[in-house]
């Protein structure tokens, strides 16, 4: 009998971790700190920016269309930013934080000036964490949250929207859209019409993406999910870089006591910041 508590749960985030580095997957998704019994994560300025912007934009989908823009979004951003200010956001100092905050404010102004589909009706999946059995036979559940589902009343269909706060475009072989396509198809009744990315840093318009085939998506995601399950069964999480790579080094630093604890997040995960000297993910120039 299918038991969701003993099943392996996979998501876009966890499969991405696994494909990047199995050891990274283990340290983020399996390992629990003996001191607290909690999982652990690393906060960076880019993650802090993304979290704050997503909090503001995604909150609009739960509101009636005529209420969404009554309160200035920059006011909402200021409240969201309080949760990531200072070391909580992985910022090395006031100057760095203000640069990232300015970028976040620019994205929020873009949303206010060019709201596009955010003024339209939206569908909310009635699950705290949308999920379904990807394979009952293999005891694998697929889960994840979609940023926005735009409702098209003329056709009773939905469009998938994903908000991007980074500078780089999503890779062509990413499993994100296939996973979102599967979740939407299996967690609510309406058919999907289109899928879009919105690169908030530099675009006023949505970027339409080819809608992935359901059967192909299922096969691709299940293949990776089975690899994840096998790694967990064998307890084998080999780093492709040998002992460590850039992706898993921050988490190994936490284990060695070389990172600073800054709090526990809403998922009961212990949050750390890792001293890098010069952060390899920090921008060294600005394009104006």
Residue pairs with C-beta under 8 A, 6 or more apart in sequence:
2 133
2 136
2 139
3 139
4 141
6 139
7 133
7 139
7 140
7 141
8 139
8 140
8 141
8 225
8 228
8 229
8 232
9 131
9 140
9 141
9 142
9 143
10 134
10 140
10 141
10 142
10 143
10 221
10 224
10 225
10 228
11 142
11 143
11 144
11 179
12 144
12 175
12 176
12 179
12 180
13 144
14 25
14 28
14 29
14 228
15 175
15 179
15 221
15 224
15 225
15 228
16 174
16 175
16 176
17 24
17 25
17 28
17 29
18 24
18 25
18 224
18 227
18 228
18 231
19 175
19 224
20 247
21 239
21 240
21 241
21 245
21 247
21 248
22 231
22 236
22 237
22 238
22 239
22 240
23 237
23 238
23 239
23 244
23 245
23 248
24 239
24 245
24 247
24 248
24 251
25 228
25 231
25 237
26 231
26 237
27 40
27 248
27 251
27 252
27 255
28 39
28 40
28 41
28 251
29 39
30 232
30 237
31 39
31 40
31 251
32 38
32 39
33 39
33 40
33 254
33 270
36 264
36 270
38 264
38 268
38 269
38 270
39 267
39 268
39 269
39 270
40 251
40 254
40 269
40 270
40 271
40 272
41 265
41 269
41 270
41 271
41 272
42 90
42 250
42 251
42 254
42 259
42 271
42 272
42 273
42 274
43 84
43 88
43 89
43 90
43 262
43 271
43 272
43 273
44 90
44 273
44 279
44 281
45 89
45 90
45 91
45 96
45 97
45 100
45 279
45 281
45 282
46 100
46 165
46 166
46 281
47 89
47 90
48 84
48 88
48 89
48 90
48 91
48 100
49 100
49 101
49 103
49 104
49 165
50 165
50 166
51 80
51 83
51 84
52 77
52 80
52 81
52 83
52 84
52 104
53 77
53 80
53 104
53 107
53 108
53 163
53 165
53 200
54 147
54 163
54 165
55 76
55 80
55 83
56 73
56 76
56 77
56 80
56 108
56 111
57 108
57 111
57 118
57 147
57 148
57 163
57 200
58 147
58 148
58 163
59 76
60 68
60 69
60 118
60 122
61 122
61 124
61 148
61 149
62 124
65 119
65 120
65 121
68 115
68 118
68 119
69 112
69 115
69 119
72 112
73 108
73 111
73 112
74 105
74 108
74 109
74 112
76 108
77 104
77 105
77 108
81 101
81 104
85 91
85 97
86 97
87 260
87 262
87 273
88 262
88 263
88 271
89 97
89 100
90 273
91 97
91 100
92 279
96 282
103 201
104 165
106 201
107 165
107 200
107 201
110 200
110 204
111 118
111 200
113 204
114 204
114 205
116 205
116 206
117 148
117 150
117 159
117 161
117 196
117 206
118 148
120 150
120 151
121 150
121 151
121 153
122 148
122 149
122 150
122 151
123 149
123 150
123 151
123 158
123 188
123 190
124 149
125 146
125 149
125 183
125 184
125 187
125 188
126 188
127 187
129 143
129 144
129 145
130 143
130 144
130 145
130 146
130 183
130 187
131 141
131 142
131 143
131 144
131 183
131 187
132 141
132 142
132 182
132 183
132 186
132 187
133 140
133 141
133 142
134 140
134 141
134 142
134 182
134 218
134 221
134 222
134 225
135 222
135 225
138 222
138 225
138 226
138 229
139 229
140 222
140 225
140 226
140 229
142 179
142 182
142 183
142 186
142 221
142 225
143 183
144 179
144 180
144 183
146 160
146 161
146 162
146 180
146 183
146 184
147 161
147 162
147 163
148 160
148 161
148 162
148 163
149 158
149 159
149 160
149 161
149 184
149 188
150 158
150 159
150 161
151 158
151 190
152 158
152 159
152 193
155 193
156 190
157 190
157 191
157 192
157 193
158 184
158 188
158 190
158 191
158 192
158 193
159 192
159 193
159 194
159 195
159 196
160 177
160 180
160 181
160 184
160 192
160 194
160 195
160 196
161 195
161 196
161 197
161 198
161 206
162 176
162 177
162 180
162 195
162 196
162 197
162 198
163 197
163 198
163 200
164 170
164 197
164 198
164 199
164 200
164 201
165 200
165 201
166 201
167 201
167 202
167 283
169 197
169 199
170 176
170 197
175 220
175 221
175 224
177 195
177 209
177 211
177 212
178 212
178 216
178 217
178 220
178 221
179 217
179 221
180 195
181 192
181 195
181 211
181 212
181 214
181 217
182 214
182 217
182 218
182 221
184 190
184 192
185 191
185 192
185 214
192 211
194 208
194 211
195 208
195 209
195 210
195 211
195 212
196 206
196 207
196 208
196 209
197 206
197 207
197 209
198 206
198 207
199 207
231 237
239 245
239 248
241 248
244 252
246 280
250 259
250 272
250 274
253 259
253 274
254 272
254 274
258 274
258 275
259 272
259 273
259 274
259 275
260 272
260 273
260 274
260 275
261 270
261 271
261 272
262 271
262 272
262 273
263 270
263 271
264 270
264 271
265 271
